[in-house]
Amino acid sequence: MPTLKQLLVGTMFGRWLSTARDFFSLVRAPRVALGTTVNDQLAPRLLAQLCRPNDVFVDVGAHIGSVIAEVRHNCPSARIVAFEAMPDKVAWLTRKFPTATVHCCALSDQTGEAEFFVNLSQSGYSSLAEQQGSVRRIKVDRKRMDDLLDWADLIKIDVEGAELGVLRGAVKLIEKCQPLIMFESGPHDVLGFTKEGMFNFFSERNYGLLAPNRLAHRSSVMTLDSFLDGHEYPRRTTNYFAVPMTRLDEFRMRAASLSHRKPSRNVALEAASVTI
């Protein structure tokens, strides 16, 4: 049985509630953490608005499809490819987005069966990483993105610490397509993946890293020190944009052009040009 939150995904009322929730999150946020809150709200909406007609949008860790719904709203012709490890969420995504291609697996740099930890209180925190509290262990298939896809224009990765494993399993795709990548990076290293390893992965492939509110600006891409510092309290952001340096000007212009559109109903997106 779908939850109320699932039923509201992609609806007008659901979008209104999301906007209201984001506004009150900003109001309640401690001043020292305001920048983090703005960036975390901005990232998925900015990514969705950067999607162009007929682009291939890849959602890794799709959960209940909130980001997919945002992409569908802003770019109905986009081709959606989703990856989700939890079978019940896959069944929901398949029903909710019948034109999307949904894969039931956990993406990684390895293949084969693996143990997956379903967080019973906050399912969005479920992952391959072992965790404390109320969890249910299930077996899932691990697969490599390189074995499943031959093209991507934009990629979103939110897999609770396993992001670097996903990237290492998509090297051929990334080097071939040079997609824009939004990825989550929290303060703690898990599964043996480190923040230094994440930074080096992108640096070795001529990618630069930016906080969401810096994508539309002429600021320099992050150094390793600034990337690591962004994880210290108060964190700069939870979600980062990885941009191929050969396309940096292109994506900056696309992001900057959004400010000339009809004003967004989302407070965070309106704050995209604010330096925090």
C-alpha positions in Angstrom: 0.0 0.0 0.0 1.6 3.3 -1.1 2.2 5.9 1.7 0.6 9.3 1.6 4.0 10.8 0.7 4.3 8.5 -2.3 0.8 9.3 -3.5 1.6 13.0 -3.4 4.8 12.7 -5.5 4.4 14.5 -8.8 1.0 16.1 -8.0 0.2 19.8 -7.8 -0.7 19.5 -4.1 2.5 17.6 -3.5 4.6 20.3 -5.1 2.8 22.9 -3.1 3.5 21.0 0.1 7.2 20.5 -0.9 7.5 24.3 -1.4 5.9 25.0 2.0 8.1 22.4 3.7 11.2 24.0 2.1 10.2 27.5 3.2 9.6 26.4 6.8 12.9 24.5 6.8 14.6 27.7 5.9 12.8 29.7 8.6 13.7 27.1 11.3 17.3 26.5 10.2 19.9 27.9 12.5 21.7 30.9 11.0 25.0 29.0 10.9 23.3 26.1 8.9 21.3 28.3 6.5 23.7 27.9 3.6 23.5 24.1 3.9 19.7 24.1 3.9 19.5 26.4 0.8 22.0 24.3 -1.1 20.3 21.0 -0.2 17.0 22.3 -1.3 18.4 23.9 -4.5 20.4 21.0 -5.8 17.7 18.6 -7.1 15.5 21.4 -8.5 18.4 23.0 -10.2 19.4 19.6 -11.7 15.9 19.1 -13.0 15.7 22.5 -14.6 19.1 21.9 -16.3 17.6 18.9 -18.1 16.9 19.5 -21.8 14.4 17.9 -24.1 15.2 14.3 -24.9 18.1 14.2 -22.4 18.8 10.9 -20.6 18.4 11.5 -16.9 19.7 8.8 -14.6 18.5 8.6 -11.0 20.6 6.3 -8.8 18.9 5.7 -5.5 15.5 6.8 -6.8 13.6 5.9 -3.7 9.9 7.1 -4.2 10.7 9.2 -7.3 10.7 12.8 -5.9 13.5 13.9 -8.2 12.1 11.9 -11.2 8.8 13.8 -10.7 10.7 17.1 -10.7 12.4 16.2 -13.9 9.1 15.1 -15.5 7.6 18.4 -14.5 10.3 20.5 -16.0 11.3 18.3 -19.0 8.5 15.9 -20.0 10.4 14.5 -23.0 13.4 13.5 -20.9 14.3 9.8 -21.0 14.3 8.6 -17.3 16.4 5.6 -16.2 16.1 4.8 -12.4 18.0 2.5 -10.2 16.6 1.4 -6.8 17.6 -1.6 -4.6 14.4 -2.0 -2.6 11.8 -4.1 -4.5 8.8 -2.4 -3.0 10.1 1.0 -4.1 10.8 -0.4 -7.6 7.2 -1.7 -7.9 6.0 1.8 -6.9 8.3 3.6 -9.4 7.2 1.3 -12.2 3.6 2.1 -11.6 4.1 5.8 -11.0 6.4 6.4 -14.0 5.4 3.8 -16.6 7.6 5.5 -19.3 10.7 5.3 -17.2 13.1 2.4 -17.2 13.5 1.1 -13.7 16.2 -1.3 -12.6 15.9 -3.3 -9.4 19.5 -3.4 -8.1 22.2 -1.7 -6.1 24.8 0.0 -8.4 28.4 -0.6 -7.4 31.9 -1.3 -8.9 31.3 -4.9 -8.1 28.7 -7.5 -9.2 26.9 -10.3 -7.5 24.6 -10.6 -4.5 25.0 -8.3 -1.5 23.4 -7.6 1.8 21.3 -4.4 1.9 20.1 -2.7 5.0 16.5 -1.3 4.9 16.0 1.4 7.5 12.6 0.7 8.9 12.1 4.2 10.4 13.5 6.3 7.6 13.6 4.2 4.4 15.5 7.0 2.5 18.6 6.1 4.6 18.6 2.5 3.5 21.9 1.4 2.0 24.6 -1.2 1.5 26.3 0.2 4.6 25.6 -1.6 7.8 23.7 0.6 10.3 22.4 0.7 13.8 18.8 0.9 14.8 15.7 -0.7 13.4 16.7 -2.3 10.1 15.7 -5.2 7.9 18.4 -7.1 6.0 17.6 -8.2 2.4 19.6 -9.6 -0.4 20.0 -7.5 -3.5 21.8 -7.7 -6.9 24.8 -5.5 -7.3 25.5 -4.3 -10.8 27.7 -1.9 -12.7 26.2 1.0 -14.6 28.7 0.4 -17.4 27.0 -2.9 -18.0 23.5 -1.5 -18.2 23.7 1.9 -19.9 25.4 3.3 -23.0 24.4 7.0 -22.6 23.6 9.6 -19.9 23.3 13.4 -20.0 22.6 14.0 -16.3 23.2 11.7 -13.3 21.9 12.0 -9.7 23.5 9.7 -7.1 22.1 9.4 -3.6 23.0 6.1 -2.1 24.0 6.9 1.5 27.8 6.7 1.3 28.2 4.2 -1.6 28.4 7.0 -4.2 32.1 6.3 -5.1 31.3 2.7 -5.7 28.6 3.7 -8.2 31.0 6.1 -10.0 33.8 3.4 -10.2 31.3 1.1 -11.9 30.4 3.8 -14.5 33.9 4.9 -15.6 33.3 4.1 -19.3 30.0 5.9 -19.4 31.3 9.0 -17.6 34.4 9.2 -19.9 32.3 8.7 -23.0 29.3 11.0 -22.2 30.8 13.6 -19.9 27.5 14.0 -18.1 26.7 16.5 -15.4 26.7 14.6 -12.1 25.0 15.6 -8.8 26.1 13.4 -5.9 25.6 13.3 -2.2 28.6 13.4 0.1 28.1 13.3 3.9 30.5 14.0 6.7 31.3 10.4 7.4 33.2 7.9 5.3 31.5 4.5 4.9 32.2 1.2 3.1 35.9 2.2 2.8 35.1 5.1 0.5 36.7 8.4 1.4 36.1 12.0 0.5 39.7 12.2 -0.8 38.9 9.2 -3.1 35.8 10.9 -4.4 37.7 14.1 -5.1 40.5 12.2 -6.9 38.1 10.2 -9.0 36.7 13.4 -10.5 40.0 15.2 -10.7 41.6 12.3 -12.7 38.8 12.6 -15.2 39.0 16.4 -15.6 35.9 17.2 -13.6 35.5 20.1 -11.2 33.3 20.2 -8.1 30.9 23.0 -7.2 28.3 23.7 -4.5 24.8 24.1 -6.0 24.7 27.8 -5.4 28.0 28.3 -7.2 27.2 26.5 -10.5 25.8 29.7 -12.1 28.7 31.9 -11.0 32.3 32.4 -12.2 33.8 31.0 -9.1 36.7 28.6 -9.2 36.0 24.9 -8.8 36.9 23.3 -5.5 40.3 22.3 -4.4 40.7 19.2 -2.3 41.1 21.3 0.8 37.9 23.3 0.0 36.0 20.1 -0.7 37.0 18.5 2.6 36.3 21.8 4.4 32.8 21.8 3.0 32.1 18.7 5.1 33.0 20.3 8.4 30.3 21.8 10.5 28.6 23.9 9.5 28.6 22.0 6.2 28.5 23.9 3.0 26.2 21.4 1.3 25.3 17.8 1.2 24.9 17.6 -2.6 27.7 18.6 -5.0 27.8 19.1 -8.7 30.6 17.4 -10.7 31.0 19.2 -14.0 33.3 18.2 -16.8 35.8 21.1 -17.2 35.4 20.9 -21.0 31.7 21.8 -20.5 31.9 24.1 -17.5 31.0 27.3 -19.4 28.1 25.5 -21.0 26.5 24.4 -17.7 27.2 27.7 -16.1 25.4 29.5 -18.8 22.5 27.0 -18.6 22.3 27.5 -14.8 22.6 31.3 -15.1 19.8 31.4 -17.7 17.3 30.0 -15.2 17.3 33.3 -13.3 15.7 34.9 -16.4 12.8 32.5 -16.4 9.5 33.0 -14.7 10.3 33.1 -10.9 10.3 29.7 -9.3 7.7 28.8 -6.6 10.6 27.3 -4.7 12.4 29.7 -2.3 15.7 27.8 -2.6 15.9 28.1 -6.3 15.2 31.8 -6.1 18.2 31.9 -3.8 20.5 30.3 -6.3 22.3 33.6 -7.1 23.0 34.3 -3.5 26.6 33.7 -2.4 26.5 31.8 0.9 
